[in-house]
Amino acid sequence: MSRWVQALMGAAVTVVWLSRAFAAIGSAANEPTASSGWRIPDSAAAERSPLTVGAGDLAKGQSLFRAKCQSCHGADGSGHGPDSDPSHPAGDLTDGRVALRNPDGVLFHKIWNGRAKPKMPAMKLDLMPDDVWRLVAYVKTLRK
């Protein structure tokens, strides 16, 4: 094979490699951010609940929390539930300082999508979006 053909093939391989690399970067920019394993869209911080939360919504949120979250987060939400992994304890939902990093929309997507490590089950297969918003409303009542 001549040097000209080798150079041409090398250039073609480089172009293909670069186009795939740039395509991957471009598609990653459109993907939700993954902070500590969370899949949270960039727009999440601005998202607000579509519900006008009332006492019934908070009661439903509390019921869902007891059924779906309490085993890891604990009855008081402090992260010391019996199923919480001691090496990666569940988040302390009572810490008001954490609220600054977790506005309503971010909290919604954390509950909706879950994460693999540390483990938090996704609720999108078990709950309707309005029920996740009810959970968000209830969790906010646990903050100190």
Phi, psi and omega per residue, in radians:
M1 nan 2.365 -3.082
S2 -1.300 2.805 3.120
R3 -1.094 -0.593 -3.134
W4 -1.115 -0.764 3.137
V5 -1.171 -0.722 3.112
Q6 -1.088 -0.761 3.127
A7 -1.120 -0.716 3.134
L8 -1.128 -0.748 3.114
M9 -1.150 -0.708 3.102
G10 -1.084 -0.717 3.111
A11 -1.147 -0.710 3.141
A12 -1.107 -0.758 3.118
V13 -1.082 -0.740 3.130
T14 -1.093 -0.762 3.128
V15 -1.089 -0.773 3.129
V16 -1.095 -0.799 -3.131
W17 -1.069 -0.821 3.139
L18 -1.115 -0.691 -3.138
S19 -1.141 -0.672 3.096
R20 -1.191 -0.693 3.127
A21 -1.103 -0.795 3.134
F22 -1.192 -0.605 3.093
A23 -1.133 -0.720 3.121
A24 -1.129 -0.716 3.116
I25 -1.127 -0.754 3.135
G26 -1.109 -0.714 3.141
S27 -1.276 -0.538 3.097
A28 -1.147 -0.554 3.126
A29 -1.154 -0.433 3.138
N30 -1.603 -0.165 -3.139
E31 -1.414 2.683 3.041
P32 -1.051 2.613 3.137
T33 -1.228 2.638 -3.137
A34 -2.106 1.480 3.112
S35 -1.620 2.017 -3.110
S36 0.962 0.639 3.096
G37 1.542 -0.083 3.132
W38 -1.395 2.521 3.013
R39 -1.858 1.711 -3.039
I40 -2.213 2.118 3.116
P41 -1.111 2.633 3.127
D42 -1.016 -0.507 -3.096
S43 -1.414 -0.079 -3.006
A44 -1.052 -0.680 -3.073
A45 -1.052 -0.475 -3.120
A46 -1.608 -0.135 -3.101
E47 -1.262 2.466 3.123
R48 -2.193 2.689 3.122
S49 -1.120 2.417 3.060
P50 -1.378 -0.098 -3.081
L51 -1.591 2.556 2.881
T52 -1.668 1.767 -2.938
V53 -1.252 2.225 3.069
G54 -2.128 -3.083 -3.106
A55 -1.025 -0.661 3.129
G56 -1.133 -0.652 3.111
D57 -1.168 -0.727 3.117
L58 -1.142 -0.677 3.105
A59 -1.122 -0.742 3.097
K60 -1.128 -0.735 3.100
G61 -1.053 -0.727 3.115
Q62 -1.128 -0.736 3.113
S63 -1.084 -0.766 3.106
L64 -1.133 -0.698 3.114
F65 -1.046 -0.802 -3.138
R66 -1.074 -0.684 -3.090
A67 -1.366 -0.634 -2.965
K68 -1.922 -0.419 -2.928
C69 -2.125 -0.529 -2.984
Q70 -1.050 -0.585 -3.084
S71 -1.063 -0.508 3.096
C72 -1.778 -0.785 -3.056
H73 -1.436 -0.207 -3.138
G74 1.478 2.776 -3.100
A75 -1.063 -0.585 -3.120
D76 -1.639 -0.048 3.115
G77 1.444 0.160 -3.068
S78 -1.370 -0.102 3.107
G79 1.622 0.192 -3.082
H80 -1.951 0.687 3.099
G81 -1.270 2.830 -3.072
P82 -1.123 -0.414 -3.138
D83 -1.722 0.083 3.129
S84 -1.227 2.372 3.137
D85 -1.276 2.051 -3.106
P86 -1.022 -0.537 -3.141
S87 -1.407 -0.353 3.065
H88 -2.483 1.299 -3.055
P89 -1.058 2.660 3.079
A90 -1.060 2.679 -3.112
G91 -1.081 2.549 3.074
D92 -1.451 1.810 -3.088
L93 -1.396 -0.085 -3.141
T94 -1.566 -0.239 -3.075
D95 -1.344 1.844 -3.119
G96 -1.076 -0.462 3.122
R97 -1.141 -0.512 3.142
V98 -1.208 -0.425 -3.137
A99 -1.025 -0.543 3.125
L100 -1.098 -0.574 3.123
R101 -1.563 -0.173 -3.052
N102 -2.279 1.170 3.026
P103 -1.084 2.979 -2.996
D104 -0.881 -0.823 -3.092
G105 -1.137 -0.646 3.107
V106 -1.166 -0.784 3.107
L107 -1.058 -0.736 3.089
F108 -0.962 -0.860 -3.074
H109 -1.230 -0.532 3.050
K110 -1.123 -0.754 3.112
I111 -1.206 -0.776 -3.081
W112 -1.094 -0.856 -3.032
N113 -1.614 -0.428 -3.051
G114 1.041 -2.850 3.050
R115 -2.823 2.822 -3.073
A116 -1.444 -0.794 -3.086
K117 -2.419 2.236 -0.323
P118 -1.051 2.630 -2.985
K119 -1.125 2.229 2.899
M120 -2.510 2.059 -3.082
P121 -1.132 2.496 3.060
A122 -1.334 2.428 -3.138
M123 -1.717 -0.027 -3.061
K124 -1.133 -0.339 3.098
L125 -1.609 -0.274 -3.079
D126 -1.843 -0.490 -3.009
L127 -2.191 2.696 3.011
M128 -1.428 2.699 3.141
P129 -0.932 -0.717 3.138
D130 -1.083 -0.597 3.096
D131 -1.215 -0.596 3.063
V132 -1.151 -0.690 3.074
W133 -1.106 -0.605 3.069
R134 -1.148 -0.681 3.049
L135 -1.082 -0.764 3.111
V136 -1.013 -0.813 -3.130
A137 -1.075 -0.727 3.135
Y138 -1.191 -0.783 -3.131
V139 -0.998 -0.644 3.126
K140 -1.086 -0.484 3.116
T141 -1.281 -0.263 -3.130
L142 -1.443 -0.275 -3.073
R143 -1.190 2.475 3.133
K144 -1.866 nan nan
